[in-house]
Amino acid sequence: MNYQDLAITVTQLNNYIKEKIANDEFLKEIFIKGEISNFKHHYTGHLYFTLKDENCLVKCIMFKTYAQKLKFEPKDGAKVIIYGNVSVFERDGVYQIYAKIMEEDGIGSLYKEYEELKLKLEQEGLFKVEHKQKIPKLPKIVGVLTSQTGSVIRDIINVGTRRDPKVRIRLYPVPVQGEGAAIKIAEGIRYMNTNKLADVLIIARGGGSIEDLWPFNEEIVAREIYNSQIPIISAVGHETDFTIADFVADLRAPTPSAGAELAIPDREEIKQNINITKNRLKVALNKKIEMEKLRYQKCMASSIFKDPTRLFQDEYYRLDKNIKDLEKYIKNKKQEKESRFIEIIAKLDTLSPLKTLTRGYSLVEKSGKIIKNKKELKKDDIIDIRFSDGKQKVKVI
């Protein structure tokens, strides 16, 4: 038997299956419900996603024409009801649903669990900015918690060694999806902290569905991140993916490669910045020196430096004037006091009993006491008689 005559091409097979499905009346107009996963809003405006239930999944696409009519923003975890038709994408031999209408049908169980835990941790303060630690500017050791296989660790190593060949990257391998992954991630964070094995930690994995990223939405991981003494960068999924780890971490990176860039500074860039700063300081210092030289020259050209005696000439003049004023004041006061003294002496002289003696009067004294009447004397008393020109002792008879 010649099998070559019987064999058909892959294209023929895919065309046949596509025709079969296209002619099936049941599949021309179908309502189907499920939970969105792996959602992607393409830059063309088309929507690509997977619709799943507990056991199975099917790929879906909604073209821009229909997507513009949606009354809500589809996202991973959302439960929806879709109206459309089933067809085959010939190139890949994959059947998918071409959605024309999409309505919300509640929130997926995982997404609901995510929102509940997020609200709980937020109310407890695990997301507060004031608790977040600063990422060290020049780390010597960067710890990485991710799978030891795959592109994530290679990307981080490539970025890290390119930015700073001297930095050490220490990998703690952990599963990043599946059952038990959250426990292993939490254990890794605790181990790195207990043994102080890094200056900063990157928790990383590539993109995926909400189920794939779920270990990073577990409470055990969130609390271990919060309790970490080592600053942590969460670099989980793509830029549009947000996990609870992102909210608790000290810093969120949109991708693992970006996480490496945030953790590891570019050594050459630092050198360039240092050189730029060095040159700026040099220019500024030279300008300062030139300004000070000009200031010095201006000062030295000033008349006050040419003839410094001018500084105290005015003070000398003021001092001389004050001395003259003071001497004049003292002289006037002296003359005033002398005139007053002469006046008082004249008055005293006028009132002096000695002045009276010059006119022919005399004083009788006994034992230094002036005798005012004869009763104070008795016979044989020795007394003094004071004349204007002296005393004379006499005896009372």
PAPAGU-102116 format. One line per field, with one value per residue (C-alpha): residue number from 1; residue in three letters; z, x, y. Coordinates in Angstrom, 2 decimals, always signed. Example, Ala and Ser with C-alpha at 12.3 -4.5 7.8 and 13.67 -1.06 7.14 Angstrom:
2
n = 1	2
res = Ala	Ser
Z = +7.80	+7.14
X = +12.30	+13.67
Y = -4.50	-1.06
//
This chain:
397
n = 1	2	3	4	5	6	7	8	9	10	11	12	13	14	15	16	17	18	19	20	21	22	23	24	25	26	27	28	29	30	31	32	33	34	35	36	37	38	39	40	41	42	43	44	45	46	47	48	49	50	51	52	53	54	55	56	57	58	59	60	61	62	63	64	65	66	67	68	69	70	71	72	73	74	75	76	77	78	79	80	81	82	83	84	85	86	87	88	89	90	91	92	93	94	95	96	97	98	99	100	101	102	103	104	105	106	107	108	109	110	111	112	113	114	115	116	117	118	119	120	121	122	123	124	125	126	127	128	129	130	131	132	133	134	135	136	137	138	139	140	141	142	143	144	145	146	147	148	149	150	151	152	153	154	155	156	157	158	159	160	161	162	163	164	165	166	167	168	169	170	171	172	173	174	175	176	177	178	179	180	181	182	183	184	185	186	187	188	189	190	191	192	193	194	195	196	197	198	199	200	201	202	203	204	205	206	207	208	209	210	211	212	213	214	215	216	217	218	219	220	221	222	223	224	225	226	227	228	229	230	231	232	233	234	235	236	237	238	239	240	241	242	243	244	245	246	247	248	249	250	251	252	253	254	255	256	257	258	259	260	261	262	263	264	265	266	267	268	269	270	271	272	273	274	275	276	277	278	279	280	281	282	283	284	285	286	287	288	289	290	291	292	293	294	295	296	297	298	299	300	301	302	303	304	305	306	307	308	309	310	311	312	313	314	315	316	317	318	319	320	321	322	323	324	325	326	327	328	329	330	331	332	333	334	335	336	337	338	339	340	341	342	343	344	345	346	347	348	349	350	351	352	353	354	355	356	357	358	359	360	361	362	363	364	365	366	367	368	369	370	371	372	373	374	375	376	377	378	379	380	381	382	383	384	385	386	387	388	389	390	391	392	393	394	395	396	397
res = Met	Asn	Tyr	Gln	Asp	Leu	Ala	Ile	Thr	Val	Thr	Gln	Leu	Asn	Asn	Tyr	Ile	Lys	Glu	Lys	Ile	Ala	Asn	Asp	Glu	Phe	Leu	Lys	Glu	Ile	Phe	Ile	Lys	Gly	Glu	Ile	Ser	Asn	Phe	Lys	His	His	Tyr	Thr	Gly	His	Leu	Tyr	Phe	Thr	Leu	Lys	Asp	Glu	Asn	Cys	Leu	Val	Lys	Cys	Ile	Met	Phe	Lys	Thr	Tyr	Ala	Gln	Lys	Leu	Lys	Phe	Glu	Pro	Lys	Asp	Gly	Ala	Lys	Val	Ile	Ile	Tyr	Gly	Asn	Val	Ser	Val	Phe	Glu	Arg	Asp	Gly	Val	Tyr	Gln	Ile	Tyr	Ala	Lys	Ile	Met	Glu	Glu	Asp	Gly	Ile	Gly	Ser	Leu	Tyr	Lys	Glu	Tyr	Glu	Glu	Leu	Lys	Leu	Lys	Leu	Glu	Gln	Glu	Gly	Leu	Phe	Lys	Val	Glu	His	Lys	Gln	Lys	Ile	Pro	Lys	Leu	Pro	Lys	Ile	Val	Gly	Val	Leu	Thr	Ser	Gln	Thr	Gly	Ser	Val	Ile	Arg	Asp	Ile	Ile	Asn	Val	Gly	Thr	Arg	Arg	Asp	Pro	Lys	Val	Arg	Ile	Arg	Leu	Tyr	Pro	Val	Pro	Val	Gln	Gly	Glu	Gly	Ala	Ala	Ile	Lys	Ile	Ala	Glu	Gly	Ile	Arg	Tyr	Met	Asn	Thr	Asn	Lys	Leu	Ala	Asp	Val	Leu	Ile	Ile	Ala	Arg	Gly	Gly	Gly	Ser	Ile	Glu	Asp	Leu	Trp	Pro	Phe	Asn	Glu	Glu	Ile	Val	Ala	Arg	Glu	Ile	Tyr	Asn	Ser	Gln	Ile	Pro	Ile	Ile	Ser	Ala	Val	Gly	His	Glu	Thr	Asp	Phe	Thr	Ile	Ala	Asp	Phe	Val	Ala	Asp	Leu	Arg	Ala	Pro	Thr	Pro	Ser	Ala	Gly	Ala	Glu	Leu	Ala	Ile	Pro	Asp	Arg	Glu	Glu	Ile	Lys	Gln	Asn	Ile	Asn	Ile	Thr	Lys	Asn	Arg	Leu	Lys	Val	Ala	Leu	Asn	Lys	Lys	Ile	Glu	Met	Glu	Lys	Leu	Arg	Tyr	Gln	Lys	Cys	Met	Ala	Ser	Ser	Ile	Phe	Lys	Asp	Pro	Thr	Arg	Leu	Phe	Gln	Asp	Glu	Tyr	Tyr	Arg	Leu	Asp	Lys	Asn	Ile	Lys	Asp	Leu	Glu	Lys	Tyr	Ile	Lys	Asn	Lys	Lys	Gln	Glu	Lys	Glu	Ser	Arg	Phe	Ile	Glu	Ile	Ile	Ala	Lys	Leu	Asp	Thr	Leu	Ser	Pro	Leu	Lys	Thr	Leu	Thr	Arg	Gly	Tyr	Ser	Leu	Val	Glu	Lys	Ser	Gly	Lys	Ile	Ile	Lys	Asn	Lys	Lys	Glu	Leu	Lys	Lys	Asp	Asp	Ile	Ile	Asp	Ile	Arg	Phe	Ser	Asp	Gly	Lys	Gln	Lys	Val	Lys	Val	Ile
Z = +0.00	-1.02	+2.09	+0.32	-1.89	+1.16	+3.37	+3.68	+4.78	+8.17	+6.46	+4.87	+8.24	+9.94	+7.09	+7.36	+11.11	+10.72	+8.14	+10.40	+13.33	+11.12	+9.88	+13.39	+14.20	+17.95	+17.75	+15.57	+18.42	+21.88	+25.38	+27.71	+31.23	+33.14	+34.84	+32.94	+33.12	+31.25	+30.18	+27.75	+26.26	+23.05	+21.78	+18.68	+20.93	+20.68	+23.88	+24.36	+27.33	+28.58	+29.92	+32.50	+35.04	+37.71	+35.18	+31.74	+29.81	+26.34	+24.52	+23.58	+21.53	+21.28	+18.45	+18.97	+17.29	+20.00	+22.84	+22.49	+23.45	+26.82	+29.90	+32.24	+32.25	+32.04	+34.23	+35.60	+38.08	+36.80	+36.11	+32.82	+30.37	+26.73	+23.54	+20.31	+18.02	+18.01	+15.22	+14.46	+14.15	+11.21	+11.64	+15.16	+14.78	+17.93	+18.35	+20.22	+20.98	+19.07	+21.59	+20.48	+23.79	+27.33	+30.60	+34.21	+36.09	+39.54	+40.73	+40.47	+43.69	+43.57	+42.80	+45.63	+48.02	+46.78	+47.46	+50.91	+52.00	+50.49	+52.46	+55.67	+55.43	+54.42	+57.50	+59.66	+58.24	+56.26	+53.24	+55.08	+53.50	+56.83	+57.45	+54.15	+54.31	+52.00	+49.38	+49.98	+47.35	+47.13	+48.14	+48.27	+48.23	+46.47	+47.49	+44.97	+45.75	+42.55	+40.61	+39.96	+36.40	+33.81	+32.37	+35.51	+37.37	+34.13	+33.42	+36.94	+36.73	+33.29	+34.38	+37.70	+36.29	+33.52	+35.96	+38.63	+38.04	+41.66	+43.26	+44.56	+43.63	+46.12	+44.93	+47.34	+45.01	+45.67	+43.65	+42.30	+41.58	+42.62	+45.94	+48.80	+46.92	+49.36	+52.35	+50.61	+49.69	+53.28	+54.58	+52.15	+53.37	+56.98	+56.29	+54.49	+57.40	+60.16	+58.60	+57.26	+53.83	+51.78	+51.84	+49.74	+48.56	+45.19	+45.09	+41.44	+38.86	+35.32	+34.25	+34.36	+35.26	+38.66	+39.53	+38.55	+40.65	+43.57	+45.97	+46.05	+47.17	+50.19	+53.69	+54.94	+52.28	+52.92	+56.66	+56.14	+53.78	+56.35	+59.13	+57.03	+58.34	+54.87	+52.36	+49.79	+46.13	+44.68	+40.98	+40.22	+36.83	+34.17	+34.55	+34.61	+37.23	+40.85	+43.78	+47.52	+47.76	+45.67	+48.20	+51.27	+49.78	+50.32	+46.56	+43.57	+40.23	+37.09	+35.94	+37.33	+35.13	+36.43	+39.95	+39.30	+37.98	+41.10	+43.44	+41.70	+40.76	+37.50	+38.51	+35.33	+35.79	+39.39	+38.16	+35.54	+38.14	+40.46	+37.64	+36.68	+40.32	+40.65	+37.59	+38.82	+42.19	+40.46	+38.32	+41.32	+43.38	+40.62	+40.34	+44.10	+44.05	+41.22	+43.11	+46.26	+44.26	+42.80	+46.24	+47.63	+44.83	+45.37	+49.09	+48.51	+46.04	+48.60	+50.05	+53.56	+52.86	+51.15	+54.15	+57.18	+59.52	+58.12	+60.15	+63.44	+62.40	+63.02	+66.33	+67.33	+66.51	+68.46	+71.42	+71.42	+71.31	+74.23	+76.26	+75.63	+76.52	+79.71	+80.69	+80.07	+82.17	+85.05	+84.93	+85.02	+87.90	+89.78	+89.31	+90.37	+93.54	+94.37	+94.08	+96.32	+98.84	+99.01	+99.48	+102.39	+103.99	+103.80	+105.51	+108.19	+108.71	+109.14	+111.84	+113.58	+117.22	+116.50	+114.07	+116.98	+119.06	+116.49	+117.33	+121.04	+122.57	+124.56	+125.74	+129.29	+129.45	+132.39	+131.83	+128.06	+128.65	+127.78	+130.79	+129.98	+133.42	+136.65	+138.66	+137.04	+138.71	+142.30	+144.10	+143.35	+140.07	+137.41	+134.10	+130.53	+128.75	+124.97	+123.04	+119.31	+119.59	+122.13	+125.68	+129.13	+132.43	+135.32	+138.87	+140.25	+143.43
X = +0.00	+1.29	+0.73	+2.07	-1.02	-3.27	-1.45	-2.82	-0.97	-1.32	-2.94	-5.54	-6.30	-6.69	-8.87	-11.06	-11.50	-12.19	-14.91	-16.44	-16.60	-17.81	-20.71	-21.72	-24.86	-24.30	-20.87	-21.96	-23.72	-22.61	-22.92	-20.16	-19.20	-15.96	-13.11	-10.63	-6.97	-3.82	-5.59	-3.73	-4.96	-2.92	-1.76	-3.94	-7.01	-7.70	-8.22	-6.53	-7.34	-8.17	-11.57	-11.50	-13.53	-12.45	-11.24	-10.63	-9.76	-10.23	-8.49	-10.51	-10.09	-12.20	-11.39	-11.15	-14.53	-16.34	-13.92	-14.73	-18.34	-17.48	-18.92	-16.21	-12.47	-11.78	-8.97	-7.61	-9.91	-13.11	-16.01	-17.76	-20.39	-19.33	-21.37	-19.57	-18.59	-16.01	-13.47	-10.03	-6.87	-5.45	-1.78	-1.57	-4.33	-5.96	-9.65	-10.72	-13.74	-14.22	-16.12	-18.59	-20.27	-18.89	-20.67	-19.54	-20.67	-19.25	-15.63	-13.48	-12.75	-9.01	-9.51	-12.01	-9.56	-6.87	-9.01	-10.03	-6.44	-5.26	-7.90	-7.05	-3.31	-3.86	-6.01	-3.27	-0.78	+1.46	+1.38	+2.24	+4.98	+6.58	+7.41	+9.26	+13.06	+15.43	+17.22	+21.01	+22.77	+25.90	+25.08	+27.92	+25.69	+22.31	+20.17	+17.73	+14.80	+13.60	+13.81	+17.36	+16.36	+14.74	+15.35	+14.66	+17.89	+19.88	+18.39	+19.19	+22.77	+23.27	+21.90	+23.77	+27.18	+26.81	+25.98	+28.52	+30.88	+32.06	+28.65	+27.91	+24.59	+23.54	+20.72	+18.40	+16.46	+12.72	+9.75	+7.81	+4.51	+2.50	+1.54	+3.96	+5.78	+4.63	+6.04	+9.40	+9.53	+8.74	+11.41	+13.92	+13.23	+13.56	+16.80	+18.43	+17.52	+18.61	+22.02	+22.34	+23.30	+22.50	+22.26	+19.08	+16.73	+15.01	+11.96	+11.39	+9.56	+8.31	+4.77	+1.85	-1.77	-3.19	-2.82	+0.86	+1.55	-0.55	+2.33	+3.15	-0.42	-0.19	-0.39	+2.66	+4.85	+3.40	+4.09	+7.63	+8.35	+6.94	+9.12	+12.30	+15.21	+16.76	+15.14	+13.11	+12.38	+9.38	+9.94	+7.08	+5.43	+5.10	+4.45	+0.66	+0.82	+0.28	+0.63	+0.27	+4.04	+4.35	+2.34	+4.22	+7.74	+9.96	+10.06	+8.20	+9.89	+7.79	+9.97	+12.82	+15.34	+14.09	+14.44	+18.12	+18.53	+16.90	+19.02	+22.38	+23.68	+25.55	+29.22	+30.19	+27.30	+28.42	+31.96	+30.63	+28.52	+31.52	+33.65	+30.90	+30.54	+34.33	+34.54	+31.67	+33.37	+36.63	+34.95	+33.07	+36.27	+38.16	+35.34	+35.41	+39.19	+38.85	+36.11	+38.23	+41.22	+39.11	+37.79	+41.35	+42.54	+39.61	+40.35	+44.04	+43.17	+40.93	+42.16	+41.81	+44.50	+46.73	+46.48	+45.32	+45.85	+42.61	+40.83	+41.82	+42.41	+38.80	+38.96	+42.06	+40.23	+37.18	+39.38	+41.20	+37.90	+36.56	+39.74	+39.45	+35.76	+36.56	+39.40	+37.15	+34.42	+36.85	+38.25	+34.80	+33.81	+36.99	+36.41	+32.82	+33.83	+36.61	+34.20	+31.76	+34.51	+35.65	+32.09	+31.58	+34.92	+33.92	+30.65	+32.42	+34.97	+32.19	+30.62	+33.93	+34.29	+37.96	+36.85	+35.03	+38.24	+39.93	+37.43	+38.58	+36.56	+37.98	+36.87	+37.11	+37.83	+38.10	+39.49	+38.84	+35.22	+33.95	+32.59	+29.37	+28.58	+30.34	+28.50	+30.68	+33.78	+34.97	+37.88	+41.36	+40.18	+42.82	+41.29	+42.40	+41.59	+41.79	+42.71	+43.01	+46.75	+46.85	+45.94	+46.80	+46.35	+44.92	+43.73	+40.34	+40.76
Y = +0.00	+3.42	+5.58	+8.66	+8.73	+8.51	+11.09	+14.61	+17.74	+19.40	+22.36	+20.09	+18.54	+21.90	+23.16	+20.07	+20.44	+24.19	+23.40	+20.79	+23.19	+26.06	+23.91	+22.86	+24.90	+24.50	+26.12	+29.07	+30.79	+29.74	+31.14	+30.01	+31.05	+30.74	+32.58	+34.78	+33.87	+34.96	+38.15	+40.43	+43.69	+43.94	+47.34	+46.75	+46.80	+43.06	+41.05	+37.67	+35.48	+32.00	+30.98	+28.18	+26.26	+23.76	+21.19	+22.66	+25.79	+27.22	+30.07	+33.13	+36.27	+39.41	+41.77	+45.52	+46.18	+44.21	+45.08	+48.79	+48.07	+46.48	+48.20	+46.90	+46.23	+42.48	+41.13	+37.88	+36.20	+37.81	+35.47	+36.24	+35.03	+35.14	+35.05	+34.13	+31.31	+28.53	+28.36	+26.93	+28.98	+27.02	+27.91	+26.44	+23.89	+25.28	+25.91	+29.03	+31.14	+34.38	+36.49	+39.16	+39.96	+39.68	+40.35	+40.02	+36.94	+37.71	+37.47	+34.38	+32.53	+33.21	+36.86	+37.16	+35.51	+37.90	+40.98	+39.76	+39.11	+42.39	+44.31	+42.46	+43.11	+46.71	+47.32	+45.77	+48.30	+45.93	+48.24	+51.47	+53.56	+54.46	+50.78	+50.36	+50.20	+52.03	+49.97	+50.20	+52.31	+50.15	+46.57	+44.06	+40.97	+40.72	+37.79	+36.28	+34.01	+32.36	+29.11	+27.94	+27.08	+29.28	+32.71	+34.78	+34.02	+34.28	+37.70	+38.92	+37.62	+39.17	+42.55	+42.46	+41.53	+44.08	+46.89	+45.93	+42.97	+43.15	+42.60	+39.09	+37.48	+34.82	+32.53	+30.77	+28.42	+28.15	+26.89	+29.86	+28.16	+25.18	+23.65	+24.32	+27.09	+29.80	+27.88	+27.47	+31.18	+32.19	+29.80	+31.32	+34.87	+33.76	+31.84	+34.78	+37.06	+34.70	+34.18	+37.75	+36.48	+39.59	+43.38	+43.34	+40.57	+40.18	+37.90	+37.15	+35.09	+35.62	+36.39	+34.02	+33.57	+34.41	+30.74	+30.75	+33.84	+32.68	+31.75	+35.48	+36.19	+33.90	+35.41	+33.47	+35.12	+38.59	+38.40	+37.11	+40.00	+42.43	+40.98	+40.94	+43.00	+42.86	+45.26	+43.34	+44.10	+42.29	+41.53	+39.18	+38.79	+41.47	+45.17	+44.68	+41.90	+42.92	+40.54	+41.07	+40.65	+43.83	+45.84	+44.55	+44.72	+47.73	+48.31	+46.88	+46.21	+45.70	+42.78	+40.61	+42.44	+45.76	+44.38	+43.71	+47.25	+48.70	+46.58	+46.90	+50.34	+50.82	+51.10	+52.96	+55.37	+56.02	+56.67	+59.08	+60.88	+61.11	+62.55	+65.00	+66.08	+66.30	+68.55	+70.70	+71.12	+71.96	+74.63	+76.00	+76.11	+77.92	+80.45	+80.92	+81.47	+84.02	+85.85	+85.94	+87.22	+90.03	+90.83	+90.91	+93.15	+95.48	+95.64	+96.30	+99.06	+100.71	+104.02	+102.64	+100.05	+102.60	+104.95	+102.93	+105.97	+107.34	+104.69	+106.37	+110.01	+110.86	+109.02	+111.03	+114.25	+113.15	+112.16	+115.55	+117.37	+115.32	+116.02	+119.78	+119.75	+117.84	+120.22	+123.22	+121.64	+120.91	+124.48	+126.00	+123.77	+124.67	+128.39	+127.99	+126.11	+128.62	+131.54	+129.80	+129.00	+132.65	+133.74	+131.33	+132.35	+135.98	+135.20	+133.19	+135.96	+138.45	+136.29	+135.44	+136.66	+137.40	+140.06	+141.75	+141.78	+143.99	+146.70	+146.90	+144.11	+141.18	+137.74	+136.33	+132.62	+130.29	+126.85	+127.29	+128.30	+131.79	+133.68	+135.43	+137.06	+137.91	+135.30	+132.71	+134.19	+134.28	+135.79	+134.51	+132.75	+132.69	+133.64	+134.39	+137.57	+137.28	+140.37	+140.78	+140.27	+137.40	+136.21	+137.49	+135.65	+137.72	+137.08	+138.08	+140.25
//
